[in-house]
């Protein structure tokens, strides 16, 4: 192959794609849509606070009402001895949005019946808040019914809160703190990102080949450029186009979100405002949120996460990510290019595309499982077999993989890419000039055997 010619094809492919109006509009509109969605959700969440509801309470048990304290969205009113039927019939007249009827205390089962009546359904936040407070009242009653002095405090004291800390031992015996949750998140992010890249950009290569074949442009191109040089130039050129668009999306999205947040005042969220927003989004009450916030703000927890990230071999992970990123894409892109050369429209690709889609989906599923059991047999073989190794192995890397497995995996991946690229080039050379016939796997095999 003539690399100078391939370079010309890469340049042509890249410039043709980035100059298209569709590329420009997509590059501009996607960040705007992403930013608009992000800011819209944040603004919506800030304004989803429900109007304060007034709830009349008829408590025949005598234990629930003290636990029903007012919140920003719920105001409780003791209905006293008013009959329940009268309350339900005159809610609007009395100025109530609903009535909570707590039945008499069941001393045998140590519980109470509770029903909430309203002209229209309440939101989940309100009903969950009421339900939580009723349960708390019943639990405290049950504790007090044992007549054991200080039982409530005893139960709090015996509640365990042990946190297991994990350490990895180096060859020199050095102990390094490690948090499995950090590894799991990183594992999923790396695997999903690589799956999306290979699937999206490989399909883009196939679509580009079909487009040129359908328009008969390829007949002019192969008269001056070898089919194999055209194929590899197209694969590399589209990869550069995709990377350019991806980087522009990131830069523009961050910029637009930053400007939009400042314009809507979202950048001023902090302290109570941020807590309120998170509380609204999560549908939890203030006490629950305070408990979560206290846990997350624990310096020891933060220190564990930071130490785990610091101890990760990021140089090795990034280097191997780049290797699997490149060769995984090249492997599938060459196969997608061969399929694209065999058809004249994308509707005919379904049958031929299935053998490529199945290993990609299988790799994705194994990668999602790998963070649970990174050394299991299915994760091991998934990271060795070339058609699944780019996605699965990258998901196992944060947990540590023996050097011999990495070397074997990369060697098999590179060798498989070379073999598949050679086979795809032979198919591409013949298939790109075939018109008027719906190709099958039998036809691809016939083209492969041609000299």
Sine and cosine of phi, psi and omega as CSV:
sin_phi,cos_phi,sin_psi,cos_psi,sin_omega,cos_omega
0.00,0.00,0.55,-0.84,0.02,-1.00
-0.99,-0.13,0.95,-0.32,-0.07,-1.00
-0.93,0.37,-0.44,0.90,0.07,-1.00
-0.91,0.42,-0.67,0.74,0.04,-1.00
-0.91,0.41,-0.65,0.76,0.04,-1.00
-0.88,0.47,-0.63,0.77,0.04,-1.00
-0.88,0.48,-0.63,0.78,0.04,-1.00
-0.91,0.42,-0.66,0.75,0.02,-1.00
-0.90,0.43,-0.66,0.75,0.03,-1.00
-0.86,0.50,-0.73,0.68,-0.01,-1.00
-0.88,0.48,-0.70,0.72,0.01,-1.00
-0.89,0.46,-0.72,0.69,-0.03,-1.00
-0.89,0.46,-0.70,0.72,-0.04,-1.00
-0.91,0.42,-0.77,0.64,-0.06,-1.00
-0.92,0.40,-0.63,0.78,0.03,-1.00
-0.88,0.47,-0.63,0.78,-0.04,-1.00
-0.96,0.29,-0.73,0.69,-0.10,-1.00
-0.96,0.29,-0.31,0.95,0.02,-1.00
-1.00,0.04,-0.18,0.98,-0.01,-1.00
-0.94,0.35,0.59,-0.81,0.03,-1.00
-0.88,0.47,-0.58,0.82,0.00,-1.00
-0.89,0.46,-0.63,0.78,0.03,-1.00
-0.91,0.41,-0.71,0.70,-0.04,-1.00
-0.90,0.44,-0.73,0.68,-0.02,-1.00
-0.91,0.41,-0.66,0.75,0.02,-1.00
-0.90,0.43,-0.67,0.74,0.00,-1.00
-0.88,0.47,-0.58,0.81,-0.02,-1.00
-0.99,0.11,-0.64,0.76,-0.12,-0.99
-0.97,0.25,-0.62,0.79,-0.04,-1.00
-0.86,0.51,-0.75,0.66,0.05,-1.00
-0.87,0.49,-0.60,0.80,0.02,-1.00
-0.90,0.43,-0.68,0.73,0.02,-1.00
-0.91,0.41,-0.69,0.73,0.01,-1.00
-0.89,0.46,-0.73,0.68,0.00,-1.00
-0.90,0.44,-0.67,0.74,0.01,-1.00
-0.89,0.46,-0.66,0.75,0.02,-1.00
-0.91,0.42,-0.70,0.71,-0.02,-1.00
-0.89,0.46,-0.77,0.64,-0.02,-1.00
-0.92,0.40,-0.63,0.77,0.01,-1.00
-0.87,0.49,-0.68,0.73,0.02,-1.00
-0.90,0.44,-0.68,0.73,-0.01,-1.00
-0.90,0.43,-0.69,0.72,0.02,-1.00
-0.90,0.43,-0.67,0.74,0.01,-1.00
-0.89,0.46,-0.68,0.73,-0.01,-1.00
-0.91,0.42,-0.55,0.84,0.02,-1.00
-0.94,0.35,-0.38,0.93,-0.08,-1.00
-0.92,-0.40,0.34,0.94,-0.01,-1.00
-0.99,-0.12,0.18,0.98,0.01,-1.00
-0.90,0.44,0.81,-0.59,-0.05,-1.00
-0.96,0.28,0.43,-0.90,0.09,-1.00
-0.93,0.37,0.51,-0.86,-0.02,-1.00
-0.90,0.44,0.80,-0.60,0.01,-1.00
-0.98,-0.19,0.69,-0.72,0.06,-1.00
-0.99,-0.17,0.88,-0.48,-0.07,-1.00
-0.92,-0.40,0.86,-0.52,0.10,-1.00
-0.99,0.15,0.70,-0.72,-0.06,-1.00
-0.89,-0.46,0.84,-0.54,0.10,-0.99
-0.93,-0.36,0.99,-0.14,-0.13,-0.99
-0.96,-0.28,0.99,-0.16,0.03,-1.00
-0.99,0.12,-0.22,0.98,-0.04,-1.00
-0.99,0.14,-0.54,0.84,-0.01,-1.00
0.99,0.13,0.02,1.00,-0.04,-1.00
-0.90,-0.43,-0.26,0.97,-0.13,-0.99
-1.00,0.00,-0.68,0.74,-0.12,-0.99
-0.79,0.61,-0.67,0.75,0.00,-1.00
-0.87,0.49,-0.37,0.93,-0.03,-1.00
-1.00,0.01,-0.16,0.99,-0.05,-1.00
-1.00,-0.03,0.98,0.19,0.02,-1.00
-1.00,-0.02,0.54,-0.84,-0.05,-1.00
-0.91,0.41,0.53,-0.85,0.12,-0.99
-0.82,-0.57,-0.09,-1.00,0.00,-1.00
-0.92,0.40,-0.41,0.91,-0.08,-1.00
-0.90,-0.44,-0.06,1.00,-0.01,-1.00
-0.73,-0.68,0.78,-0.63,0.08,-1.00
-0.85,-0.53,0.88,-0.47,-0.04,-1.00
-1.00,-0.09,0.65,-0.76,0.04,-1.00
-0.80,-0.60,0.79,-0.62,0.02,-1.00
-0.96,0.27,0.92,-0.40,-0.03,-1.00
-0.98,0.17,-0.09,1.00,0.06,-1.00
0.87,0.49,-0.78,-0.62,-0.11,-0.99
-0.99,-0.14,0.18,0.98,0.01,-1.00
-0.88,0.47,0.70,-0.71,0.00,-1.00
-0.89,0.46,0.60,-0.80,-0.03,-1.00
-0.88,0.48,-0.68,0.73,0.00,-1.00
-0.87,0.49,-0.62,0.78,0.02,-1.00
-0.92,0.39,-0.64,0.77,0.03,-1.00
-0.89,0.46,-0.71,0.70,-0.03,-1.00
-0.91,0.41,-0.55,0.83,-0.05,-1.00
-0.98,0.18,-0.34,0.94,-0.10,-0.99
-0.81,-0.58,0.55,0.83,-0.02,-1.00
-0.85,0.52,-0.76,0.65,-0.04,-1.00
-0.90,0.45,-0.67,0.74,-0.02,-1.00
-0.90,0.43,-0.63,0.78,-0.03,-1.00
-0.99,0.16,-0.18,0.98,0.02,-1.00
0.99,0.10,0.38,0.92,0.00,-1.00
-0.98,-0.21,0.55,-0.83,0.08,-1.00
-1.00,-0.03,-0.29,0.96,0.00,-1.00
-0.14,-0.99,0.19,-0.98,0.03,-1.00
-0.73,-0.68,0.75,-0.67,0.05,-1.00
-0.97,-0.24,0.89,-0.46,-0.02,-1.00
-0.96,-0.28,0.93,-0.37,0.05,-1.00
-0.97,-0.23,0.87,-0.50,-0.05,-1.00
-0.96,0.27,0.01,-1.00,-0.01,-1.00
-0.91,0.42,0.50,-0.87,-0.03,-1.00
-0.93,0.36,0.78,-0.63,0.08,-1.00
-1.00,0.01,0.98,-0.18,-0.08,-1.00
-0.94,0.33,-0.35,0.94,0.01,-1.00
-0.98,0.21,-0.77,0.64,0.01,-1.00
-1.00,0.06,-0.19,0.98,-0.01,-1.00
0.84,0.55,0.81,0.58,0.02,-1.00
-0.50,-0.87,0.06,-1.00,0.02,-1.00
-0.69,-0.72,0.57,-0.82,0.15,-0.99
-0.99,0.12,0.57,-0.82,-0.01,-1.00
-0.60,-0.80,0.71,-0.71,0.00,-1.00
-0.70,-0.72,0.60,-0.80,0.00,-1.00
-0.87,-0.48,0.83,-0.56,-0.04,-1.00
-0.90,-0.44,0.65,-0.76,0.02,-1.00
-0.34,-0.94,0.43,-0.90,0.01,-1.00
-0.89,0.45,-0.53,0.85,0.05,-1.00
-0.65,-0.76,0.41,-0.91,-0.09,-1.00
-0.86,0.51,0.60,-0.80,0.10,-0.99
-1.00,0.03,0.29,-0.96,0.06,-1.00
-0.96,0.27,0.27,-0.96,-0.05,-1.00
-0.90,0.43,-0.57,0.82,-0.03,-1.00
-0.87,0.50,-0.70,0.72,-0.03,-1.00
-0.93,0.38,-0.73,0.68,-0.03,-1.00
-0.91,0.42,-0.61,0.80,0.04,-1.00
-0.91,0.40,-0.63,0.78,0.01,-1.00
-0.88,0.47,-0.73,0.68,0.01,-1.00
-0.90,0.44,-0.69,0.72,-0.02,-1.00
-0.89,0.46,-0.64,0.76,0.01,-1.00
-0.89,0.45,-0.67,0.74,-0.04,-1.00
-0.94,0.33,-0.58,0.81,0.06,-1.00
-0.91,0.42,-0.70,0.72,0.02,-1.00
-0.88,0.47,-0.62,0.79,0.01,-1.00
-0.91,0.42,-0.63,0.78,0.03,-1.00
-0.90,0.44,-0.68,0.73,0.00,-1.00
-0.92,0.39,-0.65,0.76,0.01,-1.00
-0.88,0.47,-0.69,0.72,0.01,-1.00
-0.91,0.41,-0.58,0.81,0.05,-1.00
-0.90,0.43,-0.68,0.73,0.00,-1.00
-0.89,0.45,-0.62,0.78,0.02,-1.00
-0.90,0.44,-0.70,0.72,-0.03,-1.00
-0.93,0.36,-0.41,0.91,-0.05,-1.00
-0.94,0.34,-0.27,0.96,0.01,-1.00
-0.98,0.19,-0.20,0.98,0.04,-1.00
0.81,0.59,0.58,0.82,0.08,-1.00
-0.98,-0.22,0.85,-0.52,-0.06,-1.00
-0.90,0.44,0.80,-0.60,0.05,-1.00
0.97,0.25,0.33,0.95,-0.05,-1.00
-0.89,0.46,-0.62,0.78,0.00,-1.00
-0.86,0.51,-0.70,0.71,0.01,-1.00
-0.94,0.35,-0.57,0.82,0.02,-1.00
-0.88,0.47,-0.70,0.72,0.00,-1.00
-0.89,0.46,-0.61,0.79,0.04,-1.00
-0.93,0.38,-0.62,0.79,-0.04,-1.00
-0.94,0.35,-0.57,0.82,-0.06,-1.00
-0.99,0.11,-0.19,0.98,0.01,-1.00
-0.91,0.41,0.84,-0.54,-0.07,-1.00
-1.00,0.10,0.54,-0.84,0.04,-1.00
-0.61,-0.79,0.78,0.62,-0.03,-1.00
-0.99,0.14,0.74,-0.67,0.04,-1.00
-0.93,-0.38,0.86,-0.51,0.02,-1.00
-0.98,0.18,0.81,-0.59,0.05,-1.00
-0.96,-0.28,0.71,-0.70,-0.04,-1.00
-0.96,-0.29,0.60,-0.80,0.04,-1.00
-0.73,-0.68,0.58,-0.81,0.13,-0.99
-0.96,-0.27,0.60,-0.80,-0.04,-1.00
-0.97,-0.23,0.82,-0.57,0.04,-1.00
-0.98,0.19,0.09,-1.00,0.01,-1.00
-0.89,0.46,-0.46,0.89,0.01,-1.00
-1.00,-0.02,0.14,0.99,0.02,-1.00
1.00,0.10,0.04,1.00,-0.01,-1.00
-0.93,0.36,0.70,-0.71,0.00,-1.00
-1.00,-0.06,0.78,-0.63,0.03,-1.00
-0.82,-0.57,0.80,-0.59,-0.02,-1.00
-0.93,0.38,0.64,-0.77,-0.03,-1.00
-0.63,-0.78,0.67,-0.74,0.00,-1.00
-0.89,-0.46,0.89,-0.46,-0.08,-1.00
-0.86,0.51,-0.56,0.83,-0.01,-1.00
-0.89,0.46,-0.61,0.79,0.03,-1.00
-0.91,0.42,-0.70,0.71,0.03,-1.00
-0.88,0.47,-0.66,0.76,-0.04,-1.00
-0.90,0.44,-0.71,0.70,0.00,-1.00
-0.89,0.45,-0.72,0.69,0.00,-1.00
-0.89,0.45,-0.63,0.77,0.01,-1.00
-0.87,0.49,-0.73,0.68,-0.01,-1.00
-0.91,0.40,-0.66,0.75,-0.03,-1.00
-0.89,0.45,-0.72,0.69,-0.01,-1.00
-0.90,0.44,-0.72,0.70,-0.02,-1.00
-0.90,0.43,-0.71,0.71,-0.02,-1.00
-0.92,0.39,-0.64,0.77,-0.01,-1.00
-0.89,0.45,-0.70,0.72,-0.02,-1.00
-0.92,0.39,-0.63,0.78,0.05,-1.00
-0.87,0.49,-0.72,0.70,-0.01,-1.00
-0.90,0.44,-0.66,0.75,-0.03,-1.00
-0.89,0.45,-0.77,0.64,-0.05,-1.00
-0.90,0.44,-0.70,0.71,-0.03,-1.00
-0.91,0.42,-0.74,0.67,-0.06,-1.00
-0.93,0.38,-0.77,0.64,-0.09,-1.00
-0.97,0.24,-0.52,0.85,0.08,-1.00
-0.90,0.43,-0.67,0.75,0.07,-1.00
-0.90,0.43,-0.52,0.85,0.03,-1.00
-0.92,0.40,-0.62,0.79,0.06,-1.00
-0.88,0.47,-0.73,0.68,-0.01,-1.00
-0.88,0.48,-0.69,0.72,0.00,-1.00
-0.90,0.45,-0.62,0.79,0.00,-1.00
-0.92,0.39,-0.66,0.76,0.03,-1.00
-0.90,0.44,-0.71,0.70,0.00,-1.00
-0.88,0.47,-0.65,0.76,-0.02,-1.00
-0.88,0.48,-0.72,0.69,-0.01,-1.00
-0.94,0.34,-0.57,0.82,0.01,-1.00
-0.93,0.36,-0.68,0.73,-0.03,-1.00
-0.91,0.42,-0.54,0.84,-0.01,-1.00
-1.00,0.05,-0.02,1.00,0.00,-1.00
0.91,0.41,0.21,0.98,0.06,-1.00
-0.90,0.43,-0.53,0.85,-0.07,-1.00
-0.89,0.46,-0.47,0.88,0.01,-1.00
-0.90,0.44,-0.58,0.81,0.05,-1.00
-0.95,0.30,-0.63,0.77,-0.06,-1.00
-0.91,0.40,-0.70,0.71,-0.07,-1.00
-0.95,0.30,-0.16,0.99,0.07,-1.00
-0.96,0.26,-0.34,0.94,0.00,-1.00
-0.84,-0.54,-0.19,0.98,-0.02,-1.00
-0.74,-0.67,0.65,-0.76,0.05,-1.00
-0.90,0.43,0.56,-0.83,-0.04,-1.00
-0.86,0.51,-0.64,0.77,-0.01,-1.00
-0.91,0.40,-0.63,0.78,0.04,-1.00
-0.92,0.39,-0.60,0.80,0.04,-1.00
-0.91,0.42,-0.66,0.75,-0.02,-1.00
-0.90,0.43,-0.76,0.65,-0.03,-1.00
-0.93,0.37,-0.59,0.81,0.06,-1.00
-0.89,0.46,-0.65,0.76,0.01,-1.00
-0.92,0.40,-0.69,0.73,-0.02,-1.00
-0.87,0.49,-0.75,0.67,-0.03,-1.00
-0.94,0.34,-0.64,0.77,0.00,-1.00
-0.88,0.47,-0.69,0.73,0.00,-1.00
-0.93,0.37,-0.57,0.82,0.06,-1.00
-0.87,0.49,-0.67,0.74,0.02,-1.00
-0.92,0.39,-0.62,0.79,0.05,-1.00
-0.89,0.46,-0.73,0.68,-0.04,-1.00
-0.89,0.45,-0.67,0.74,0.02,-1.00
-0.90,0.44,-0.65,0.76,0.04,-1.00
-0.87,0.49,-0.73,0.68,-0.01,-1.00
-0.90,0.43,-0.65,0.76,-0.01,-1.00
-0.89,0.46,-0.71,0.70,0.01,-1.00
-0.91,0.42,-0.65,0.76,0.04,-1.00
-0.90,0.43,-0.62,0.78,0.05,-1.00
-0.86,0.51,-0.70,0.71,-0.03,-1.00
-0.89,0.45,-0.76,0.64,-0.05,-1.00
-0.89,0.47,-0.75,0.66,-0.04,-1.00
-0.92,0.38,-0.64,0.77,0.00,-1.00
-0.89,0.46,-0.72,0.70,0.01,-1.00
-0.88,0.47,-0.69,0.72,-0.01,-1.00
-0.90,0.44,-0.73,0.69,-0.04,-1.00
-0.92,0.39,-0.66,0.75,0.02,-1.00
-0.90,0.45,-0.64,0.77,0.02,-1.00
-0.89,0.46,-0.73,0.69,0.01,-1.00
-0.91,0.40,-0.70,0.71,0.00,-1.00
-0.90,0.44,-0.64,0.77,0.02,-1.00
-0.89,0.46,-0.66,0.75,0.03,-1.00
-0.91,0.41,-0.63,0.78,-0.03,-1.00
-0.92,0.40,-0.60,0.80,-0.02,-1.00
-1.00,-0.04,0.01,1.00,0.02,-1.00
0.98,0.21,0.25,0.97,-0.02,-1.00
-0.96,0.27,-0.34,0.94,0.00,-1.00
-0.96,0.29,-0.21,0.98,-0.01,-1.00
-1.00,-0.03,0.01,1.00,0.03,-1.00
-0.90,0.44,0.77,-0.63,0.01,-1.00
-0.13,-0.99,0.35,-0.94,0.05,-1.00
0.82,0.57,-0.85,-0.53,-0.06,-1.00
-0.89,0.45,-0.60,0.80,-0.02,-1.00
-0.90,0.44,-0.70,0.71,-0.01,-1.00
-0.91,0.42,-0.67,0.75,0.01,-1.00
-0.88,0.47,-0.66,0.75,0.01,-1.00
-0.90,0.44,-0.66,0.75,0.00,-1.00
-0.90,0.44,-0.72,0.70,0.00,-1.00
-0.90,0.43,-0.63,0.77,0.02,-1.00
-0.88,0.47,-0.68,0.73,0.01,-1.00
-0.90,0.43,-0.70,0.71,-0.03,-1.00
-0.91,0.41,-0.61,0.79,-0.07,-1.00
-1.00,0.06,-0.26,0.96,0.00,-1.00
0.94,0.35,0.53,0.85,0.01,-1.00
-0.92,-0.39,0.38,-0.92,0.02,-1.00
-0.99,0.11,0.12,-0.99,-0.10,-1.00
-0.87,0.49,-0.65,0.76,-0.04,-1.00
-0.90,0.43,-0.68,0.73,0.03,-1.00
-0.89,0.46,-0.68,0.73,-0.03,-1.00
-0.91,0.41,-0.63,0.78,0.02,-1.00
-0.88,0.47,-0.62,0.79,0.01,-1.00
-0.91,0.42,-0.69,0.72,0.02,-1.00
-0.90,0.43,-0.69,0.73,-0.01,-1.00
-0.88,0.47,-0.65,0.76,0.01,-1.00
-0.89,0.45,-0.62,0.78,0.00,-1.00
-0.93,0.38,-0.68,0.73,-0.04,-1.00
-0.94,0.33,-0.47,0.89,-0.04,-1.00
-1.00,0.04,0.00,1.00,0.04,-1.00
-0.89,0.46,0.82,-0.57,-0.06,-1.00
-0.88,0.48,-0.56,0.83,-0.01,-1.00
-0.92,0.40,-0.60,0.80,0.03,-1.00
-0.91,0.42,-0.74,0.67,0.01,-1.00
-0.89,0.47,-0.63,0.77,0.01,-1.00
-0.89,0.45,-0.59,0.80,0.03,-1.00
-0.89,0.45,-0.71,0.70,0.00,-1.00
-0.89,0.45,-0.72,0.69,-0.02,-1.00
-0.89,0.45,-0.69,0.72,0.01,-1.00
-0.90,0.44,-0.64,0.77,0.03,-1.00
-0.89,0.46,-0.71,0.70,0.02,-1.00
-0.90,0.43,-0.63,0.78,-0.01,-1.00
-0.92,0.40,-0.54,0.84,-0.04,-1.00
-0.99,0.11,-0.15,0.99,0.02,-1.00
-0.94,0.33,0.64,-0.77,0.05,-1.00
-0.98,0.19,0.96,0.27,-0.11,-0.99
-0.88,0.47,-0.55,0.83,0.03,-1.00
-0.87,0.50,-0.73,0.69,0.01,-1.00
-0.92,0.40,-0.69,0.72,-0.03,-1.00
-0.89,0.46,-0.72,0.70,-0.01,-1.00
-0.92,0.40,-0.64,0.77,0.03,-1.00
-0.89,0.46,-0.73,0.69,0.01,-1.00
-0.94,0.34,-0.55,0.83,0.07,-1.00
-0.87,0.49,-0.66,0.75,0.02,-1.00
-0.90,0.44,-0.67,0.74,0.00,-1.00
-0.90,0.45,-0.76,0.64,0.00,-1.00
-0.93,0.37,-0.55,0.84,0.05,-1.00
-0.87,0.49,-0.75,0.67,-0.05,-1.00
-0.95,0.33,-0.82,0.58,-0.11,-0.99
-0.96,0.28,-0.50,0.87,0.08,-1.00
-0.91,0.42,-0.69,0.73,0.04,-1.00
-0.91,0.42,-0.72,0.69,-0.03,-1.00
-0.88,0.48,-0.63,0.77,0.01,-1.00
-0.88,0.48,-0.80,0.60,-0.05,-1.00
-0.96,0.28,-0.56,0.83,0.01,-1.00
-0.90,0.44,-0.62,0.78,0.02,-1.00
-0.91,0.41,-0.61,0.79,0.02,-1.00
-0.94,0.33,-0.64,0.77,0.06,-1.00
-0.90,0.43,-0.59,0.81,0.03,-1.00
-0.90,0.43,-0.65,0.76,0.03,-1.00
-0.89,0.45,-0.67,0.74,0.02,-1.00
-0.91,0.41,-0.67,0.75,0.02,-1.00
-0.87,0.48,-0.57,0.82,-0.01,-1.00
-0.95,0.31,-0.29,0.96,-0.08,-1.00
-1.00,-0.04,-0.13,0.99,-0.05,-1.00
-0.80,-0.61,0.24,-0.97,-0.01,-1.00
-0.93,-0.36,-0.16,0.99,0.09,-1.00
-0.47,-0.89,0.36,-0.93,-0.10,-0.99
-0.93,0.37,-0.35,0.94,0.03,-1.00
-0.91,0.42,-0.41,0.91,-0.02,-1.00
-1.00,0.03,0.01,1.00,-0.09,-1.00
-1.00,0.06,-0.24,0.97,-0.15,-0.99
-0.84,0.54,-0.75,0.66,-0.04,-1.00
-0.91,0.42,-0.66,0.75,-0.05,-1.00
-0.97,0.25,-0.39,0.92,-0.11,-0.99
-1.00,0.09,-0.34,0.94,-0.07,-1.00
-0.84,0.55,-0.72,0.70,0.00,-1.00
-0.88,0.48,-0.35,0.94,0.07,-1.00
-1.00,0.01,-0.55,0.83,-0.03,-1.00
-0.94,0.35,-0.62,0.78,-0.06,-1.00
-0.88,0.48,-0.79,0.62,0.01,-1.00
-0.90,0.44,-0.53,0.85,0.04,-1.00
-0.91,0.41,-0.70,0.71,0.03,-1.00
-0.92,0.40,-0.63,0.78,0.04,-1.00
-0.89,0.46,-0.67,0.74,0.03,-1.00
-0.89,0.46,-0.65,0.76,0.01,-1.00
-0.89,0.45,-0.69,0.73,-0.01,-1.00
-0.91,0.41,-0.69,0.72,0.01,-1.00
-0.90,0.44,-0.63,0.78,0.00,-1.00
-0.88,0.47,-0.62,0.78,0.04,-1.00
-0.93,0.37,-0.42,0.91,0.01,-1.00
-1.00,0.02,-0.41,0.91,-0.15,-0.99
-0.88,0.48,-0.57,0.82,-0.05,-1.00
-0.94,0.35,-0.33,0.94,0.06,-1.00
-0.99,0.16,-0.62,0.78,-0.02,-1.00
-0.61,-0.79,0.97,0.24,-0.10,-1.00
-0.90,0.43,-0.34,0.94,-0.02,-1.00
-0.96,-0.28,0.22,0.97,0.02,-1.00
-0.94,0.35,0.29,-0.96,-0.05,-1.00
-0.90,0.43,-0.62,0.79,-0.02,-1.00
-0.93,0.37,-0.59,0.81,0.04,-1.00
-0.94,0.34,-0.61,0.79,0.01,-1.00
-0.89,0.46,-0.80,0.60,-0.03,-1.00
-0.92,0.38,-0.54,0.84,0.07,-1.00
-0.90,0.44,-0.51,0.86,0.01,-1.00
-1.00,0.03,-0.08,1.00,0.03,-1.00
-0.98,-0.22,-0.68,0.74,0.00,-1.00
-0.90,0.43,0.83,-0.56,-0.14,-0.99
-0.84,0.54,-0.54,0.84,-0.08,-1.00
-0.97,0.22,-0.22,0.98,0.06,-1.00
-0.86,-0.52,-0.27,0.96,-0.12,-0.99
-0.88,0.48,-0.60,0.80,-0.02,-1.00
-0.84,0.54,-0.63,0.78,-0.06,-1.00
-1.00,0.09,-0.68,0.74,-0.08,-1.00
-0.96,0.28,-0.70,0.71,-0.03,-1.00
-0.90,0.44,-0.64,0.77,-0.01,-1.00
-0.91,0.42,-0.44,0.90,0.05,-1.00
-0.97,0.23,-0.41,0.91,-0.01,-1.00
-1.00,0.04,-0.35,0.94,-0.12,-0.99
-0.82,0.57,-0.68,0.74,-0.01,-1.00
-0.86,0.52,-0.43,0.90,-0.03,-1.00
-1.00,0.03,-0.07,1.00,-0.01,-1.00
1.00,0.02,0.85,-0.53,-0.01,-1.00
-0.79,-0.62,0.72,-0.69,0.02,-1.00
-0.82,0.58,0.56,-0.83,-0.07,-1.00
-0.87,0.50,-0.61,0.79,-0.06,-1.00
-0.92,0.40,-0.54,0.84,0.04,-1.00
-0.93,0.38,-0.66,0.75,0.01,-1.00
-0.90,0.43,-0.71,0.70,-0.01,-1.00
-0.88,0.48,-0.71,0.70,0.00,-1.00
-0.90,0.44,-0.68,0.74,-0.02,-1.00
-0.89,0.45,-0.74,0.68,-0.01,-1.00
-0.91,0.42,-0.68,0.73,-0.01,-1.00
-0.87,0.49,-0.71,0.70,0.01,-1.00
-0.91,0.41,-0.61,0.79,0.01,-1.00
-0.90,0.43,-0.73,0.69,0.00,-1.00
-0.90,0.43,-0.70,0.71,-0.01,-1.00
-0.89,0.45,-0.66,0.76,0.01,-1.00
-0.92,0.40,-0.62,0.78,0.06,-1.00
-0.87,0.48,-0.73,0.68,0.00,-1.00
-0.86,0.50,-0.71,0.70,-0.01,-1.00
-0.90,0.43,-0.72,0.69,-0.03,-1.00
-0.93,0.36,-0.58,0.81,0.03,-1.00
-0.91,0.42,-0.64,0.77,0.04,-1.00
-0.90,0.44,-0.72,0.70,0.01,-1.00
-0.91,0.41,-0.67,0.74,0.00,-1.00
-0.91,0.42,-0.60,0.80,0.00,-1.00
-0.90,0.44,-0.62,0.78,0.03,-1.00
-0.92,0.40,-0.65,0.76,0.03,-1.00
-0.93,0.36,-0.68,0.73,-0.04,-1.00
-0.88,0.48,-0.65,0.76,-0.05,-1.00
-0.86,0.51,-0.62,0.79,-0.02,-1.00
-1.00,0.02,-0.73,0.69,-0.12,-0.99
-0.91,0.42,-0.50,0.86,-0.07,-1.00
-0.91,0.41,-0.34,0.94,-0.01,-1.00
-0.96,-0.29,0.13,0.99,0.01,-1.00
-1.00,-0.05,0.80,-0.60,-0.02,-1.00
-0.74,-0.68,0.41,-0.91,0.14,-0.99
0.99,0.15,0.18,0.98,-0.02,-1.00
-0.59,-0.81,0.72,-0.69,0.05,-1.00
-0.98,0.21,0.90,-0.43,-0.12,-0.99
-0.98,0.17,0.47,-0.88,0.06,-1.00
-0.81,-0.58,0.06,-1.00,0.04,-1.00
-0.89,0.45,-0.49,0.87,0.05,-1.00
-0.90,0.43,-0.63,0.77,0.04,-1.00
-0.92,0.40,-0.66,0.75,0.02,-1.00
-0.89,0.46,-0.63,0.77,0.02,-1.00
-0.91,0.41,-0.62,0.78,0.02,-1.00
-0.91,0.42,-0.67,0.74,0.01,-1.00
-0.92,0.40,-0.60,0.80,0.01,-1.00
-0.89,0.45,-0.60,0.80,-0.06,-1.00
-0.98,0.19,-0.21,0.98,0.01,-1.00
-0.94,0.34,0.61,-0.79,0.03,-1.00
-0.99,0.15,0.00,0.00,0.00,0.00
